[in-house]
Each structure stands twice: as C-alpha cells, then as structure tokens.
Amino acid sequence: MERKQHIVVQLDAHRVGMDVDANSEPLYRQAGVMLNKLYQTYRRAHREASAEQLWAYVALHVGVNLYADVREKDMEPIKNKLHELNELMEGKEK
C-alpha cells in the first residue's frame, strides 16, 4: 500500500489540503503551478470575471486538453491498423 502524505497546494487565494500517495506529491504540486498560470492568463484576458468564472475557464481549458488527449489515444489502434493496411496495399501495388 502506498504511503500517504498530506499536502497543501495554493490555488490563487485558496489553500487546498489533501492526502495523496507520497509518490504522486510532485505531480500535484506541478499541476498546481500549471493551474495557477492558467488562472492568471484568464484573469489578464477577462479582468471583469469573477473568481468562479475564471476557475470555470481553467476547468474547461484542462477538460478540453484532457479530452483531446484521451480521444487521440483512443484513435491510436485505428491509426496503427490503417498504417498496416496502407503498407499491405503498397506492397501489392509493386
């Protein structure tokens, strides 16, 4: 069983405490840095937006990127099979 570690990640004005696997602790901290950078980017672009709206922009940004990555991985077997079929067809044409 993984050893748990309590960490606190600062997300703009919010301190988020949680228990995580000790090996995953650096990932949480790096994710916090990334989220803060995104938040600041959206804050500069949308000066009148509330903190809730800004975090919604951040969540949507991360969600779109995650969805694109998952979709790309889901397509990998199809891309591989198409590549194999193309190679077979090219071999028959020679």
Helices and strands as residue ranges (DSSP letters): E 4-11, E 14-21, G 22-24, H 25-45, H 51-93
